[in-house]
Amino acid sequence: MTGTLRVLSAGPALTIQDLGREGFLAYGLTRGGAADVLALYEGAALLGQSPDLAALEMVGMGGSFTTDQDVMIALTGARMTAKIDNAPLIWNASHLLPAGAKLSIGGAVEGTYGYLSVAGGIDVEKVMGARSSHLTAGVGRLIRAEDTMPLTKAVSTKPASFIVPDGRMAGGTIRVVPSIQTDQFAQETLDRFASTKFRRDPRGNRQGVRMASDGDGFFVEGGLSIVSEIISEGDIQITGDGAPYVLMCECQTTGGYPRIGTVLPNDLPRVAQAPVGAPLRFEFVTMEEARQIEHRARADRKALTARVQPLVRDPYDIPDLLSYQLVGGVVSATADPYTP
């Protein structure tokens, strides 16, 4: 018999996500899936399972949950406050969630998208080959309080573990390759784009993220008369006011704004996780450099299990600390160790 995960309370944007749907772009459906794909790989490494399994994506804050069977969980992505009953939890780590215990996940301390993975994955029915919700396309829905989700009958054999985060939660450098309209922009505009210090604008979601800056906009001659054509995740569109928009996992499939470049897939999680106001800058790389970067990124994802470390508990977080044997083997600093 499989168990269930019950939602006691839900944050404003709680959805089931996996790696998304491939092969439907021609039918008007983009990949969708997790905004921070790397977080799913990290959760899978902590639990010793496939990254293809579905998890809960939490935007800005989480919620509270309970389960009717003991299950190992992993918390990755944006760091949020978390505890099981009254015991605080370490983020980027796996923990045992006992049956009947209450898991509470609060607001984001760092980053935007947090992930709750469970051993065996969330076992909802697949739609077009994936379990992920794609709200802009009407696939799936937001998770609400009192919802229950079936869990696959699986027992993680890995003990509680920790993985060192890679520092993608606070903005930074975003690498891009030229796009179809890049050469239509003046070289001065491209140079200014690459040297501008941008900030994550409040206007951003799973469809796209606007970049704010203090200087002039980035315009191209005839930019508003471009015929609508296919676009994809990672494209950087320049809208009518000259502001760049980075298209994300639930973007539309066609558009008529000029594209100044395209973000490398490996750097999209950094864009997604950047909190409002976080500094961001763009760096153009060649297609050959991009291939090498992506090749290394795939190798790094495969090697994530090597970065998993045993989770060492902080004594301040152990409520029954006095029940442990802490003084065994104590010796005197002055007594003769050779005297019986």
C-alpha positions as CSV (number, residue, x, y, z in Angstrom):
1,M,0.0,0.0,0.0
2,T,1.3,3.4,-0.9
3,G,1.2,6.4,1.4
4,T,0.0,9.9,0.9
5,L,1.3,13.4,1.5
6,R,-1.4,15.7,2.9
7,V,-1.2,19.5,2.6
8,L,-2.3,21.2,5.8
9,S,-1.6,24.7,4.4
10,A,-0.2,25.9,1.1
11,G,1.8,28.9,0.0
12,P,0.6,31.1,-2.9
13,A,2.2,29.1,-5.8
14,L,2.6,25.5,-4.9
15,T,2.7,23.1,-7.8
16,I,3.9,19.6,-8.8
17,Q,6.9,19.7,-11.1
18,D,9.3,17.4,-12.8
19,L,11.8,17.9,-15.6
20,G,8.9,18.9,-18.0
21,R,7.6,17.8,-21.4
22,E,9.8,17.5,-24.4
23,G,8.5,17.3,-28.0
24,F,5.4,19.5,-27.8
25,L,6.8,22.9,-29.0
26,A,5.3,22.5,-32.4
27,Y,1.9,22.1,-30.8
28,G,2.3,25.3,-28.8
29,L,3.5,23.8,-25.5
30,T,6.9,24.7,-24.0
31,R,8.8,22.4,-21.7
32,G,7.4,23.7,-18.4
33,G,8.7,21.6,-15.5
34,A,10.8,22.9,-12.6
35,A,12.0,26.5,-12.9
36,D,15.3,25.4,-11.3
37,V,16.0,22.0,-12.9
38,L,19.3,21.7,-11.0
39,A,17.3,21.6,-7.7
40,L,15.6,18.4,-8.8
41,Y,18.9,16.8,-9.6
42,E,20.2,17.8,-6.1
43,G,17.1,16.4,-4.4
44,A,17.5,13.2,-6.4
45,A,21.2,12.9,-5.4
46,L,20.3,13.4,-1.7
47,L,17.6,10.6,-1.9
48,G,19.6,8.3,-4.2
49,Q,16.9,8.3,-7.0
50,S,16.1,9.4,-10.5
51,P,15.8,13.2,-11.2
52,D,12.8,12.4,-13.4
53,L,10.5,12.0,-10.4
54,A,8.0,14.6,-9.5
55,A,8.4,17.0,-6.5
56,L,6.7,20.1,-5.1
57,E,7.8,23.5,-6.3
58,M,7.3,26.3,-3.8
59,V,7.6,30.0,-4.9
60,G,8.6,32.4,-2.1
61,M,7.2,30.2,0.7
62,G,6.1,26.6,1.2
63,G,3.3,25.4,3.5
64,S,2.8,22.6,6.0
65,F,2.5,18.9,5.3
66,T,2.1,15.5,6.9
67,T,2.3,11.9,5.8
68,D,0.8,8.6,6.8
69,Q,4.0,6.7,6.5
70,D,7.6,7.3,7.3
71,V,9.3,8.9,4.3
72,M,12.7,10.5,3.5
73,I,12.4,14.0,2.1
74,A,14.9,16.4,0.5
75,L,14.8,20.2,0.6
76,T,16.6,22.0,-2.2
77,G,16.5,25.1,-4.3
78,A,15.7,28.5,-2.6
79,R,16.6,28.2,1.1
80,M,13.4,28.5,3.3
81,T,12.8,28.2,7.0
82,A,11.8,24.6,7.8
83,K,11.1,22.4,10.8
84,I,9.5,19.0,11.6
85,D,7.2,19.5,14.6
86,N,9.5,21.8,16.7
87,A,12.9,20.7,15.4
88,P,14.5,23.0,12.8
89,L,15.8,21.5,9.6
90,I,18.9,22.2,7.5
91,W,18.2,23.1,3.9
92,N,20.0,21.4,1.0
93,A,19.6,18.2,2.9
94,S,17.5,15.1,3.3
95,H,15.6,14.2,6.5
96,L,13.3,11.5,7.8
97,L,9.7,12.7,8.0
98,P,7.9,10.3,10.4
99,A,4.3,9.3,9.9
100,G,2.0,11.9,11.6
101,A,4.7,14.5,12.1
102,K,4.2,18.0,10.8
103,L,6.6,19.5,8.2
104,S,6.4,23.3,8.1
105,I,8.2,25.3,5.4
106,G,8.1,29.1,5.7
107,G,9.4,32.0,3.6
108,A,12.4,32.1,1.4
109,V,15.6,33.3,3.1
110,E,17.6,33.1,-0.1
111,G,16.4,32.6,-3.7
112,T,12.9,32.2,-5.1
113,Y,12.0,28.6,-6.0
114,G,12.2,25.9,-3.3
115,Y,11.7,22.2,-3.8
116,L,10.3,19.4,-1.6
117,S,11.3,16.0,-3.0
118,V,10.2,12.7,-1.5
119,A,11.6,9.2,-1.7
120,G,10.0,7.6,-4.7
121,G,8.4,10.8,-6.0
122,I,4.9,12.1,-6.0
123,D,2.8,9.6,-7.9
124,V,0.1,11.7,-9.7
125,E,-1.0,10.6,-13.2
126,K,1.1,11.6,-16.1
127,V,-0.3,14.0,-18.8
128,M,1.5,14.0,-22.1
129,G,4.4,12.1,-20.6
130,A,5.0,14.2,-17.5
131,R,3.6,15.0,-14.1
132,S,4.4,18.7,-14.1
133,S,1.8,21.4,-14.0
134,H,1.9,24.0,-16.8
135,L,-0.5,26.6,-15.6
136,T,-0.3,28.9,-18.6
137,A,-1.3,26.0,-20.8
138,G,-4.1,24.8,-18.5
139,V,-2.3,21.6,-17.5
140,G,-2.5,20.8,-13.8
141,R,-3.4,23.3,-11.1
142,L,-2.1,25.0,-7.9
143,I,-1.9,22.7,-4.9
144,R,-4.3,23.8,-2.1
145,A,-4.8,23.1,1.6
146,E,-6.4,19.6,2.2
147,D,-5.1,18.2,-1.0
148,T,-3.6,14.7,-0.8
149,M,-1.0,13.3,-3.1
150,P,-0.1,9.7,-3.5
151,L,3.5,8.6,-2.8
152,T,5.3,5.8,-4.6
153,K,6.1,2.9,-2.4
154,A,9.8,3.4,-2.0
155,V,12.3,3.4,0.8
156,S,15.4,5.5,0.4
157,T,18.5,3.6,1.5
158,K,20.5,6.7,1.9
159,P,20.9,8.2,5.4
160,A,20.2,11.8,6.1
161,S,22.6,13.8,3.9
162,F,23.7,17.3,3.0
163,I,24.9,18.8,-0.3
164,V,26.8,22.1,-0.5
165,P,24.9,24.6,-2.6
166,D,26.5,26.2,-5.6
167,G,25.8,29.9,-4.9
168,R,23.2,30.5,-7.6
169,M,20.6,32.1,-5.3
170,A,21.9,35.7,-5.4
171,G,22.2,36.6,-9.1
172,G,25.6,36.9,-10.8
173,T,26.9,36.5,-14.4
174,I,24.5,35.0,-17.0
175,R,26.2,33.6,-20.1
176,V,24.4,34.1,-23.4
177,V,24.9,33.2,-27.1
178,P,23.9,35.3,-30.0
179,S,20.3,34.9,-31.2
180,I,18.5,35.4,-34.6
181,Q,18.3,39.2,-34.3
182,T,21.6,39.8,-32.4
183,D,23.4,41.2,-35.4
184,Q,20.6,43.7,-36.0
185,F,21.6,45.6,-32.9
186,A,24.3,48.2,-33.2
187,Q,27.7,47.1,-31.7
188,E,27.5,50.0,-29.3
189,T,24.2,48.6,-28.0
190,L,25.5,45.1,-27.6
191,D,28.6,46.4,-25.8
192,R,26.4,48.5,-23.5
193,F,24.1,45.5,-22.9
194,A,27.1,43.3,-21.8
195,S,28.5,46.0,-19.5
196,T,25.2,47.0,-17.9
197,K,24.6,46.1,-14.3
198,F,21.0,44.8,-14.3
199,R,18.7,44.0,-11.3
200,R,16.0,41.4,-11.1
201,D,12.7,43.3,-11.6
202,P,9.6,42.6,-9.5
203,R,7.9,41.6,-12.7
204,G,8.8,38.0,-13.2
205,N,7.3,34.6,-13.0
206,R,7.6,31.2,-14.7
207,Q,6.9,32.8,-18.1
208,G,9.6,35.4,-18.0
209,V,11.8,37.7,-15.9
210,R,12.2,41.4,-16.6
211,M,15.6,43.0,-16.2
212,A,15.8,46.5,-14.7
213,S,18.7,49.0,-15.2
214,D,19.4,52.7,-14.6
215,G,20.4,53.6,-18.2
216,D,18.7,53.9,-21.5
217,G,16.8,51.0,-23.1
218,F,18.2,48.6,-25.7
219,F,16.6,49.3,-29.1
220,V,17.1,48.1,-32.6
221,E,16.0,49.8,-35.8
222,G,12.7,48.2,-36.9
223,G,12.4,46.2,-33.7
224,L,8.7,46.7,-33.5
225,S,8.0,45.4,-37.0
226,I,9.5,41.9,-36.6
227,V,7.2,39.2,-37.8
228,S,6.1,36.8,-35.0
229,E,8.2,33.6,-35.1
230,I,9.2,30.7,-32.9
231,I,10.9,31.5,-29.6
232,S,12.2,29.3,-26.9
233,E,13.1,29.2,-23.2
234,G,16.2,31.3,-22.5
235,D,15.6,33.8,-25.3
236,I,16.1,37.5,-24.2
237,Q,13.4,39.6,-25.8
238,I,13.7,43.4,-25.9
239,T,10.2,44.8,-25.4
240,G,8.9,48.1,-26.6
241,D,10.3,50.1,-23.7
242,G,13.8,48.7,-24.3
243,A,13.9,46.4,-21.3
244,P,15.2,42.8,-21.6
245,Y,12.9,39.9,-20.7
246,V,14.5,36.5,-20.2
247,L,11.9,33.9,-21.2
248,M,11.5,31.0,-18.7
249,C,10.1,27.5,-18.7
250,E,6.4,28.5,-19.3
251,C,7.0,31.0,-22.0
252,Q,4.9,31.3,-25.1
253,T,6.1,29.5,-28.3
254,T,6.0,32.5,-30.7
255,G,6.8,36.2,-30.4
256,G,7.5,39.3,-32.3
257,Y,10.0,41.1,-30.1
258,P,13.7,41.2,-31.2
259,R,16.0,38.9,-29.3
260,I,19.4,40.2,-28.3
261,G,20.7,36.8,-27.2
262,T,19.8,33.5,-25.6
263,V,20.7,32.4,-22.1
264,L,22.5,29.1,-21.7
265,P,20.3,26.4,-20.2
266,N,22.9,25.9,-17.4
267,D,22.4,29.5,-16.3
268,L,18.6,29.7,-16.4
269,P,18.4,28.4,-12.7
270,R,20.5,31.4,-11.7
271,V,18.0,33.8,-13.4
272,A,15.0,31.9,-11.9
273,Q,16.4,32.0,-8.4
274,A,17.5,35.6,-8.4
275,P,15.4,37.5,-5.8
276,V,13.9,40.9,-6.6
277,G,16.8,43.4,-6.8
278,A,19.5,40.9,-7.1
279,P,22.4,42.0,-9.4
280,L,22.7,40.3,-12.8
281,R,24.9,40.9,-15.8
282,F,25.1,39.2,-19.2
283,E,28.2,37.8,-20.9
284,F,28.3,36.8,-24.5
285,V,30.1,33.5,-25.3
286,T,30.7,31.7,-28.6
287,M,28.7,28.7,-29.6
288,E,31.7,26.5,-29.1
289,E,32.2,27.9,-25.5
290,A,28.5,27.3,-24.9
291,R,28.8,23.7,-25.9
292,Q,31.8,23.2,-23.6
293,I,29.9,24.9,-20.7
294,E,26.8,22.7,-21.2
295,H,28.9,19.6,-21.5
296,R,30.6,20.3,-18.2
297,A,27.2,21.1,-16.6
298,R,25.8,17.7,-17.7
299,A,28.9,16.0,-16.2
300,D,28.5,18.0,-13.0
301,R,24.8,16.9,-12.6
302,K,25.8,13.3,-13.1
303,A,28.5,13.7,-10.4
304,L,26.2,15.3,-7.8
305,T,26.1,12.1,-5.7
306,A,29.8,12.6,-5.1
307,R,29.1,15.9,-3.4
308,V,26.6,14.4,-1.0
309,Q,27.9,14.3,2.6
310,P,26.5,12.7,5.8
311,L,24.3,15.2,7.7
312,V,26.0,16.0,11.0
313,R,23.4,17.4,13.5
314,D,24.0,20.6,15.4
315,P,23.8,20.0,19.1
316,Y,21.7,23.2,19.5
317,D,19.1,21.5,17.3
318,I,18.8,18.3,19.3
319,P,16.0,18.8,21.8
320,D,16.9,15.6,23.8
321,L,20.6,16.3,23.9
322,L,20.8,15.4,27.6
323,S,19.6,11.8,26.9
324,Y,22.8,11.2,24.8
325,Q,25.9,9.7,26.4
326,L,28.3,12.6,26.0
327,V,30.9,11.9,28.7
328,G,32.1,8.3,28.0
329,G,35.8,8.0,28.1
330,V,36.6,11.2,30.0
331,V,39.9,11.2,31.7
332,S,41.7,13.4,34.2
333,A,44.2,15.9,33.0
334,T,46.4,15.5,36.1
335,A,46.0,11.8,37.0
336,D,48.7,9.3,36.1
337,P,47.1,7.3,33.2
338,Y,49.4,4.3,34.1
339,T,48.2,4.1,37.7
340,P,45.4,1.5,38.2
